[in-house]
Amino acid sequence: MNYRCIVQYDGTRYEGWQKQKRTEETIQGKLEKTLRKITGEEVQVIGAGRTDAGVHSLGQVVNFHLKGRWKAEELETALNGDLPDDIALKHMETAEERFHSRFSTLEKTYRYRIRTSTEKNVFERRFVWQYGKSLDIEAMKKAAAFLIGTYDFTSFCGNKKMKKSAVRCISGIEMKEIKGELQIDFTGDGFLQGMVRILVGTLVEVGEGKRKAESIPAILESKSREKAGFTAPPQGLILVSVRYEI
């Protein structure tokens, strides 16, 4: 049977979503190990997005197949009882056999949080970039407008060896100021490795006055990582939601 659920996690102590040979500290690795322990089956857990080390999730969607027939609610309860406290499963259900959490995706939304106030909040330090300075938000919004649409985002990809297409469609970038914090929501059909954090770094450089909003089209056209801004820290980023037709 094919099972589908939402996975929430605090990514602070993990080396990202994707399972790796050099470490057991990945989200995918923890989920597969726990499933193997409970069901006795070797299971591949497929995630909608491969979040980087230190990045969090509110709405990561996963699916996996089991030979045995488990009631979704019972399996969810069993897994949550054995998973670390910084990983939780929500809304587990059976899905159609053809459902694939990654390839069936229509859109994903990521949120990046930046503290612009000089006042620190120690309890939020793992989930917000502690930037601590004001930014020219209007200039950043102007720059963001140039990023909305379908483009080759090679300049905003952290993997210089990637050979696949870097064409992606960003359908929306929304900025909201809340109590000394800037939240930026990015919605698109997919994101390259490190793309959101590089977009944030570039927009922050615009907000600092280090580059013009009008420079964005030239950065896209260059298809050169060196032309874009720095990579913002991982702790401010969270995968908020994934949208499907079904």
Backbone bond lengths (Angstrom), bond angles and torsions (degrees), N, CA, C in turn:
res aa  C-N    CA-C-N  psi(-1)  N-CA   C-N-CA  omega(-1)  CA-C   N-CA-C  phi
1 M - - - 1.463 - - 1.528 110.18 -
2 N 1.303 114.46 151.46 1.462 120.93 178.91 1.525 108.51 -99.65
3 Y 1.321 116.95 125.13 1.460 122.28 -179.86 1.531 109.67 -112.87
4 R 1.307 114.71 145.39 1.472 121.47 -178.94 1.525 108.78 -133.81
5 C 1.330 116.33 140.12 1.462 119.32 176.51 1.523 110.56 -159.79
6 I 1.318 115.45 169.95 1.460 122.81 175.56 1.524 107.91 -97.19
7 V 1.324 116.42 136.81 1.465 121.32 177.17 1.523 108.86 -116.44
8 Q 1.319 115.57 126.40 1.459 121.46 174.98 1.521 108.21 -109.86
9 Y 1.336 115.90 138.85 1.462 117.84 178.93 1.517 112.48 -154.64
10 D 1.320 112.94 149.17 1.455 122.54 169.35 1.525 104.72 -92.03
11 G 1.331 116.86 109.45 1.455 120.44 -172.84 1.518 115.31 -84.04
12 T 1.325 117.52 7.94 1.467 121.54 -172.87 1.518 113.77 -51.93
13 R 1.317 117.78 -47.49 1.472 120.21 -172.96 1.532 113.45 -98.03
14 Y 1.330 116.46 8.36 1.461 119.16 -176.92 1.526 112.53 -106.95
15 E 1.326 114.41 154.10 1.464 121.66 179.15 1.522 111.13 -89.78
16 G 1.316 115.58 35.89 1.456 120.51 178.34 1.515 113.12 97.38
17 W 1.333 115.27 -177.33 1.463 121.23 -179.63 1.525 111.85 -72.21
18 Q 1.322 117.04 -51.31 1.457 122.53 -165.91 1.523 113.69 -70.68
19 K 1.333 114.83 133.57 1.465 122.20 178.48 1.522 110.14 -60.58
20 Q 1.343 116.48 139.54 1.455 121.99 -178.73 1.528 110.33 -133.31
21 K 1.329 115.59 152.31 1.462 120.36 -179.67 1.530 111.69 -73.78
22 R 1.336 116.67 -30.35 1.469 119.97 -172.29 1.528 113.48 -82.23
23 T 1.334 117.44 -10.97 1.461 119.51 -178.32 1.524 110.83 -152.33
24 E 1.322 115.51 151.57 1.464 121.15 174.81 1.522 111.47 -94.91
25 E 1.332 116.15 -4.00 1.467 120.41 -174.46 1.522 112.05 -89.41
26 T 1.334 115.92 66.02 1.461 122.11 172.72 1.526 108.12 -130.62
27 I 1.318 116.50 156.59 1.469 119.94 -179.12 1.525 110.29 -67.23
28 Q 1.325 116.79 -48.61 1.463 120.52 179.40 1.529 110.72 -58.30
29 G 1.318 116.24 -43.00 1.460 120.31 179.75 1.517 112.82 -61.17
30 K 1.337 116.58 -43.92 1.472 120.78 179.25 1.529 110.95 -63.95
31 L 1.324 116.74 -41.64 1.465 119.85 -179.33 1.524 111.04 -65.48
32 E 1.322 116.94 -45.10 1.465 119.91 -178.51 1.525 111.54 -66.67
33 K 1.315 117.15 -38.78 1.469 120.80 178.43 1.531 110.88 -63.63
34 T 1.331 116.15 -42.02 1.466 120.02 -179.62 1.523 111.44 -69.78
35 L 1.330 117.23 -39.28 1.464 120.29 176.01 1.526 111.18 -62.71
36 R 1.317 116.27 -41.23 1.467 120.58 179.15 1.528 110.71 -62.63
37 K 1.315 116.23 -40.85 1.465 121.30 -179.85 1.523 111.37 -64.23
38 I 1.329 117.11 -40.98 1.460 121.18 -174.10 1.527 112.65 -83.55
39 T 1.343 117.01 -40.17 1.467 119.79 -174.85 1.521 113.77 -98.56
40 G 1.345 116.72 -18.61 1.454 119.80 -176.59 1.519 113.24 77.90
41 E 1.334 116.98 8.27 1.461 121.55 -178.79 1.528 111.25 -110.62
42 E 1.344 114.69 149.41 1.459 120.67 170.78 1.523 107.15 -81.27
43 V 1.320 116.40 119.23 1.455 121.07 -172.03 1.519 110.88 -126.31
44 Q 1.329 115.82 137.87 1.465 120.29 171.46 1.518 108.40 -101.56
45 V 1.325 116.26 120.91 1.466 121.51 177.83 1.528 108.05 -96.14
46 I 1.318 116.09 122.42 1.463 121.85 -176.98 1.527 108.72 -103.08
47 G 1.325 116.80 126.45 1.457 121.49 -179.99 1.516 112.03 -104.02
48 A 1.331 116.37 151.85 1.463 121.07 179.08 1.519 111.37 -67.78
49 G 1.336 116.76 -32.17 1.460 120.71 -178.83 1.513 110.78 -142.44
50 R 1.338 116.33 144.63 1.462 120.97 -179.59 1.529 109.11 -96.72
51 T 1.303 116.12 83.63 1.457 120.12 -177.98 1.526 110.81 -66.47
52 D 1.339 115.59 147.11 1.460 121.62 -177.77 1.525 111.69 -79.92
53 A 1.318 115.85 172.13 1.469 121.98 177.29 1.519 109.81 -56.26
54 G 1.335 115.34 132.30 1.455 120.77 176.56 1.511 115.23 84.30
55 V 1.337 117.85 -4.56 1.466 122.01 -179.29 1.529 109.31 -91.06
56 H 1.326 116.29 147.09 1.466 122.26 -172.83 1.533 112.13 -106.81
57 S 1.331 114.96 171.01 1.466 120.35 176.58 1.519 111.61 -139.80
58 L 1.314 114.49 133.85 1.458 121.94 168.87 1.523 109.63 -104.10
59 G 1.338 115.93 -29.33 1.462 119.19 -174.02 1.512 115.84 -140.09
60 Q 1.342 117.75 35.89 1.469 120.15 174.32 1.526 108.86 -62.75
61 V 1.323 117.49 130.90 1.465 121.51 178.22 1.521 108.88 -106.50
62 V 1.327 116.23 133.02 1.464 121.11 179.51 1.521 109.89 -128.06
63 N 1.322 114.77 160.28 1.469 119.61 169.37 1.517 108.99 -142.48
64 F 1.318 116.13 155.79 1.463 122.43 177.99 1.524 108.63 -157.10
65 H 1.324 115.55 155.04 1.456 121.69 -179.85 1.529 110.79 -108.34
66 L 1.325 115.33 140.19 1.463 122.07 175.76 1.524 109.55 -126.19
67 K 1.319 115.94 143.41 1.464 119.87 174.91 1.533 109.87 -74.56
68 G 1.328 115.39 -39.55 1.460 119.88 178.46 1.518 111.51 -74.73
69 R 1.317 116.49 158.72 1.470 121.08 -179.62 1.529 108.80 -104.78
70 W 1.296 115.00 109.96 1.451 122.17 178.79 1.527 109.36 -112.32
71 K 1.328 115.84 143.75 1.459 118.74 170.38 1.526 107.45 -71.63
72 A 1.325 116.37 132.49 1.466 120.94 -173.48 1.529 112.10 -57.07
73 E 1.319 117.20 -43.35 1.470 120.37 -178.03 1.521 111.36 -65.38
74 E 1.333 116.86 -40.80 1.458 120.72 179.95 1.521 110.92 -67.11
75 L 1.333 116.87 -39.65 1.458 120.58 179.50 1.526 110.61 -67.46
76 E 1.319 116.69 -41.23 1.469 120.91 177.42 1.523 110.95 -59.76
77 T 1.318 116.90 -44.65 1.460 121.43 -179.93 1.524 111.10 -63.94
78 A 1.328 116.65 -42.96 1.463 120.84 -179.45 1.527 111.21 -64.45
79 L 1.326 116.34 -42.98 1.467 120.23 -179.11 1.524 111.04 -67.03
80 N 1.319 117.42 -45.68 1.466 120.52 179.63 1.518 112.23 -61.79
81 G 1.327 116.32 -29.10 1.453 119.66 178.99 1.515 113.28 -72.98
82 D 1.336 116.57 -17.07 1.460 120.63 -175.91 1.528 113.50 -113.85
83 L 1.322 117.22 -16.20 1.466 120.80 -179.51 1.531 110.79 -76.02
84 P 1.344 117.58 156.61 1.475 120.31 175.02 1.529 110.59 -59.14
85 D 1.316 116.68 158.63 1.460 121.19 -176.74 1.532 113.31 -66.56
86 D 1.336 117.38 -15.22 1.465 118.97 -179.08 1.528 112.67 -97.74
87 I 1.350 116.99 13.06 1.463 122.38 173.59 1.525 107.92 -132.83
88 A 1.335 116.74 132.97 1.468 120.16 179.87 1.526 110.69 -141.90
89 L 1.329 115.29 142.80 1.456 121.47 176.46 1.522 109.52 -100.90
90 K 1.351 116.10 142.64 1.453 121.62 179.92 1.527 109.71 -135.12
91 H 1.323 115.85 144.01 1.467 122.21 169.84 1.525 113.54 56.58
92 M 1.315 117.64 47.50 1.457 119.68 177.24 1.519 110.64 -71.06
93 E 1.340 115.96 139.56 1.457 121.53 179.91 1.528 108.65 -154.64
94 T 1.317 115.86 162.49 1.461 119.12 172.98 1.523 107.96 -80.00
95 A 1.324 115.58 147.84 1.460 121.00 -177.97 1.518 109.81 -126.89
96 E 1.333 115.77 165.32 1.455 119.97 175.35 1.532 108.76 -61.71
97 E 1.316 115.76 148.99 1.464 120.45 -176.88 1.525 111.98 -58.90
98 R 1.316 117.52 -31.32 1.462 120.25 -176.76 1.528 112.91 -81.44
99 F 1.335 117.55 -8.34 1.466 118.93 -179.02 1.526 110.50 -67.74
100 H 1.326 116.07 131.16 1.463 123.48 178.37 1.525 106.86 -132.31
101 S 1.316 117.26 118.68 1.464 121.04 -171.61 1.522 112.93 -59.76
102 R 1.326 117.56 -28.92 1.467 120.53 -179.44 1.526 111.80 -90.02
103 F 1.342 116.69 -53.05 1.463 120.18 -173.03 1.525 113.37 -77.11
104 S 1.334 117.97 -17.85 1.468 120.80 178.66 1.528 112.81 -88.31
105 T 1.329 116.54 -2.14 1.464 121.20 -176.02 1.525 112.11 -66.41
106 L 1.329 115.56 137.58 1.465 121.35 172.16 1.526 110.48 -98.24
107 E 1.329 116.37 -48.24 1.462 121.32 -178.94 1.516 110.93 -149.11
108 K 1.332 114.41 151.81 1.463 121.31 172.89 1.523 108.12 -125.29
109 T 1.320 115.20 149.63 1.467 120.63 174.75 1.521 109.25 -124.19
110 Y 1.320 115.01 124.69 1.462 122.39 175.02 1.529 108.67 -112.33
111 R 1.319 115.93 145.94 1.471 121.23 175.81 1.524 109.11 -119.69
112 Y 1.340 115.07 135.38 1.458 119.95 174.60 1.527 108.43 -118.70
113 R 1.338 115.59 130.14 1.463 121.82 -176.75 1.534 110.52 -110.95
114 I 1.327 115.40 130.03 1.467 121.90 -179.49 1.525 108.99 -126.08
115 R 1.326 116.92 123.57 1.470 119.10 174.38 1.523 108.29 -79.40
116 T 1.332 115.45 117.26 1.467 121.23 178.40 1.524 111.50 -101.04
117 S 1.310 117.72 -12.16 1.456 122.06 177.22 1.530 109.97 -78.40
118 T 1.318 116.95 151.78 1.468 120.47 175.85 1.525 111.58 -77.09
119 E 1.312 116.91 -13.23 1.467 122.39 -178.56 1.523 110.70 -85.10
120 K 1.320 116.95 120.87 1.459 122.08 -179.24 1.529 111.65 -79.65
121 N 1.335 114.83 149.40 1.459 121.79 170.02 1.521 106.54 -122.54
122 V 1.335 116.49 101.55 1.468 120.22 -172.95 1.527 112.35 -64.83
123 F 1.331 117.22 -25.75 1.457 120.20 -177.58 1.529 112.53 -79.23
124 E 1.335 116.83 -11.01 1.461 121.23 178.74 1.522 111.81 -106.80
125 R 1.311 117.03 4.54 1.462 120.34 -169.91 1.528 113.48 -61.34
126 R 1.325 118.62 -25.59 1.467 120.78 -178.95 1.525 112.56 -84.06
127 F 1.343 116.59 -7.95 1.465 120.14 -172.72 1.524 113.94 -124.98
128 V 1.321 117.08 2.62 1.466 121.55 -178.88 1.527 108.75 -137.68
129 W 1.327 116.70 140.78 1.450 120.51 171.27 1.527 107.52 -74.37
130 Q 1.318 116.75 117.10 1.460 121.76 -176.30 1.539 110.11 -81.10
131 Y 1.313 115.46 66.51 1.465 121.99 -175.87 1.530 111.00 -70.61
132 G 1.317 117.00 -50.59 1.458 121.66 170.27 1.516 117.35 77.43
133 K 1.348 118.25 20.27 1.464 121.08 178.01 1.523 109.35 -140.06
134 S 1.331 115.49 158.24 1.461 119.18 178.04 1.525 110.43 -76.83
135 L 1.329 116.02 156.63 1.459 122.75 179.89 1.523 109.69 -132.60
136 D 1.316 115.57 155.35 1.469 120.96 175.33 1.528 107.17 -82.50
137 I 1.319 115.32 91.37 1.461 120.98 -174.49 1.529 111.74 -65.39
138 E 1.329 117.01 -38.17 1.459 119.96 -179.00 1.525 110.98 -62.86
139 A 1.328 117.22 -40.09 1.462 120.74 177.18 1.527 110.44 -64.71
140 M 1.328 116.55 -38.73 1.465 120.86 178.60 1.527 111.40 -65.56
141 K 1.316 116.67 -38.97 1.472 120.35 177.60 1.526 110.52 -64.78
142 K 1.318 115.78 -39.19 1.465 120.49 178.43 1.524 110.43 -63.21
143 A 1.331 116.07 -42.73 1.465 120.55 178.03 1.522 111.05 -65.40
144 A 1.326 116.77 -41.33 1.461 121.47 -178.54 1.518 111.82 -60.63
145 A 1.316 116.67 -33.77 1.465 120.54 -179.14 1.526 111.51 -60.26
146 F 1.323 117.31 -30.76 1.463 121.20 178.90 1.530 112.20 -72.32
147 L 1.317 117.01 -16.35 1.469 121.74 -176.92 1.525 112.73 -92.59
148 I 1.315 117.18 -12.65 1.463 120.85 -177.59 1.528 109.84 -80.32
149 G 1.308 115.60 124.98 1.457 121.47 -177.11 1.510 110.62 134.53
150 T 1.326 116.45 -170.92 1.458 122.51 -179.72 1.524 109.65 -101.74
151 Y 1.324 115.71 117.70 1.466 121.35 -176.90 1.526 109.90 -142.46
152 D 1.329 114.55 166.46 1.456 121.32 168.27 1.533 106.10 -85.38
153 F 1.346 115.92 113.91 1.459 120.91 -174.87 1.530 112.22 -99.47
154 T 1.330 117.40 31.72 1.467 121.06 178.63 1.527 111.92 -53.85
155 S 1.316 117.45 -37.76 1.472 121.57 -178.71 1.521 111.90 -63.87
156 F 1.329 117.03 -19.40 1.463 121.95 -176.71 1.530 111.52 -112.46
157 C 1.329 116.21 24.37 1.465 120.79 179.70 1.521 109.99 -107.70
158 G 1.318 117.02 131.72 1.458 121.54 -178.85 1.511 113.72 -81.45
159 N 1.334 117.17 -10.07 1.465 121.31 -179.58 1.527 109.23 -103.40
160 K 1.312 116.29 99.54 1.466 120.57 -176.52 1.524 112.54 -71.27
161 K 1.334 117.65 -16.35 1.456 121.30 -178.22 1.530 112.91 -95.56
162 M 1.323 117.04 2.83 1.459 119.87 -177.92 1.524 110.98 -64.39
163 K 1.330 116.16 131.13 1.457 121.00 -177.90 1.527 112.67 -106.31
164 K 1.319 117.40 -11.35 1.461 120.70 -179.75 1.534 110.27 -78.67
165 S 1.299 115.75 169.58 1.462 120.78 -179.83 1.522 111.17 -62.02
166 A 1.327 115.63 137.90 1.465 121.25 177.82 1.526 111.08 -103.54
167 V 1.325 116.46 15.01 1.461 120.08 179.39 1.528 109.29 -77.71
168 R 1.305 115.94 125.29 1.457 122.56 177.92 1.523 109.66 -139.12
169 C 1.318 115.72 159.15 1.464 120.63 177.20 1.522 109.79 -115.22
170 I 1.329 116.76 118.44 1.463 121.48 172.62 1.528 107.04 -97.75
171 S 1.316 116.55 117.89 1.466 120.90 -176.87 1.516 112.98 -92.59
172 G 1.326 117.54 -16.74 1.456 118.89 179.66 1.514 113.47 -165.89
173 I 1.333 115.68 141.63 1.467 122.53 171.28 1.527 106.00 -132.50
174 E 1.315 116.46 114.24 1.462 121.34 -177.53 1.518 109.97 -116.48
175 M 1.326 115.94 135.24 1.465 121.49 178.52 1.523 109.52 -117.18
176 K 1.329 114.31 135.69 1.456 120.23 -178.28 1.523 109.11 -138.11
177 E 1.320 116.86 132.02 1.460 121.80 177.26 1.521 109.05 -99.54
178 I 1.334 115.66 124.86 1.459 121.10 -178.06 1.523 109.37 -135.64
179 K 1.322 117.63 107.74 1.468 122.87 172.52 1.531 112.97 47.49
180 G 1.314 117.02 61.40 1.448 120.36 177.21 1.506 114.89 74.05
181 E 1.315 116.38 19.96 1.459 121.43 -179.17 1.517 109.62 -137.07
182 L 1.330 116.53 140.51 1.458 122.50 174.35 1.521 108.61 -107.30
183 Q 1.326 115.47 123.86 1.462 120.87 176.09 1.522 108.63 -109.90
184 I 1.335 115.86 130.33 1.458 121.00 179.03 1.519 108.40 -120.08
185 D 1.320 116.73 119.90 1.459 122.18 178.59 1.531 109.91 -102.50
186 F 1.327 115.80 127.17 1.464 122.11 178.46 1.529 108.38 -112.97
187 T 1.319 117.39 124.88 1.461 121.73 177.49 1.523 108.70 -121.67
188 G 1.341 115.94 130.53 1.454 120.01 -179.66 1.507 112.04 -163.24
189 D 1.324 115.62 174.07 1.464 119.52 -178.08 1.525 112.52 -78.41
190 G 1.315 117.36 -9.51 1.451 121.75 177.67 1.518 109.79 171.64
191 F 1.324 116.25 158.73 1.460 121.01 -177.78 1.520 109.76 -134.76
192 L 1.326 116.50 140.09 1.458 122.63 179.21 1.523 110.57 -76.20
193 Q 1.329 116.56 169.83 1.460 120.81 178.59 1.525 110.58 -59.04
194 G 1.325 115.79 122.68 1.462 121.58 178.73 1.515 114.78 71.33
195 M 1.319 117.97 5.26 1.469 121.34 -171.82 1.521 113.85 -60.55
196 V 1.311 117.39 -47.82 1.466 119.55 -177.33 1.524 110.55 -62.93
197 R 1.323 116.97 -42.34 1.471 120.08 -178.49 1.530 111.84 -67.89
198 I 1.331 117.77 -32.58 1.463 120.58 176.16 1.523 110.27 -72.81
199 L 1.326 116.46 -37.74 1.466 120.19 174.63 1.527 110.26 -60.29
200 V 1.327 116.14 -43.89 1.468 120.37 178.64 1.515 110.73 -62.04
201 G 1.321 117.10 -47.34 1.460 120.59 179.49 1.512 112.28 -58.02
202 T 1.328 116.52 -40.07 1.463 121.52 179.57 1.525 110.70 -67.94
203 L 1.328 116.37 -43.79 1.469 120.38 179.02 1.525 111.33 -65.02
204 V 1.326 117.32 -36.85 1.463 120.80 177.50 1.528 110.17 -64.52
205 E 1.313 117.44 -39.46 1.470 119.71 177.39 1.530 110.78 -62.28
206 V 1.330 116.46 -34.24 1.473 119.94 173.47 1.521 109.29 -66.09
207 G 1.330 116.76 -44.43 1.466 121.65 -179.98 1.510 113.31 -64.49
208 E 1.332 116.55 -24.28 1.463 121.73 177.49 1.534 112.30 -87.09
209 G 1.320 116.01 -8.92 1.458 119.99 -177.80 1.519 113.89 84.11
210 K 1.341 117.07 12.16 1.459 120.90 -178.15 1.530 112.58 -83.16
211 R 1.327 116.68 -20.15 1.458 121.05 175.12 1.532 108.92 -146.98
212 K 1.334 116.30 156.68 1.453 121.84 -177.61 1.530 110.66 -85.77
213 A 1.323 115.27 148.38 1.464 119.28 175.91 1.518 111.00 -58.91
214 E 1.336 115.41 -34.57 1.467 120.76 -177.66 1.527 113.49 -70.55
215 S 1.342 117.25 -5.20 1.465 120.49 179.75 1.526 112.50 -80.12
216 I 1.313 118.05 -13.51 1.465 122.01 -174.47 1.538 112.86 -59.06
217 P 1.338 119.85 -47.74 1.474 118.63 179.52 1.524 113.05 -56.79
218 A 1.316 117.85 -39.19 1.470 121.11 179.55 1.527 110.96 -67.07
219 I 1.336 117.12 -35.29 1.472 121.02 177.36 1.525 109.57 -64.04
220 L 1.320 116.72 -45.51 1.465 120.90 178.16 1.524 110.81 -61.05
221 E 1.304 115.43 -45.21 1.468 121.20 -177.16 1.521 111.80 -64.17
222 S 1.318 117.54 -32.94 1.469 121.70 -176.15 1.522 113.19 -67.62
223 K 1.328 117.24 -28.94 1.468 122.90 -176.03 1.531 110.53 52.45
224 S 1.329 114.43 40.52 1.468 121.33 -177.78 1.521 109.53 -128.84
225 R 1.332 116.79 121.17 1.468 121.00 179.16 1.524 111.26 -58.20
226 E 1.320 117.49 -32.98 1.468 121.46 -177.11 1.525 112.72 -65.86
227 K 1.320 117.13 -20.95 1.469 120.52 -178.12 1.527 112.50 -81.49
228 A 1.333 117.08 -22.09 1.465 121.11 -178.87 1.525 110.47 -86.36
229 G 1.322 116.44 178.05 1.454 121.70 -177.11 1.517 113.48 -80.45
230 F 1.328 114.75 -174.57 1.468 120.86 -179.57 1.528 110.79 -73.06
231 T 1.305 116.01 168.68 1.464 122.02 177.79 1.526 109.40 -91.13
232 A 1.318 117.01 117.30 1.464 121.24 -179.76 1.530 110.25 -65.62
233 P 1.340 118.25 153.51 1.470 121.80 -178.27 1.532 112.17 -59.63
234 P 1.333 117.66 151.73 1.465 120.71 -175.09 1.523 115.23 -70.95
235 Q 1.331 117.87 -30.08 1.465 119.45 -169.68 1.531 114.30 -64.13
236 G 1.341 117.27 -20.45 1.465 119.22 -179.64 1.507 114.31 -81.43
237 L 1.342 117.55 -5.71 1.464 121.38 -171.80 1.521 112.70 -102.99
238 I 1.333 115.22 136.37 1.466 120.91 176.90 1.521 109.67 -141.29
239 L 1.329 115.71 135.83 1.459 121.12 172.87 1.525 107.07 -78.85
240 V 1.316 116.37 111.79 1.470 120.94 -173.27 1.522 112.01 -83.05
241 S 1.339 117.08 -49.33 1.460 119.33 -174.91 1.515 111.25 -159.27
242 V 1.325 114.20 160.05 1.462 122.45 176.61 1.530 106.71 -130.40
243 R 1.336 115.99 134.12 1.468 119.82 -176.85 1.524 110.50 -111.22
244 Y 1.361 114.29 138.99 1.462 122.41 179.60 1.521 109.41 -131.10
245 E 1.322 114.69 164.65 1.454 119.11 173.99 1.517 110.65 -75.46
246 I 1.342 115.51 -31.20 1.462 120.20 -177.38 1.507 110.54 -113.93
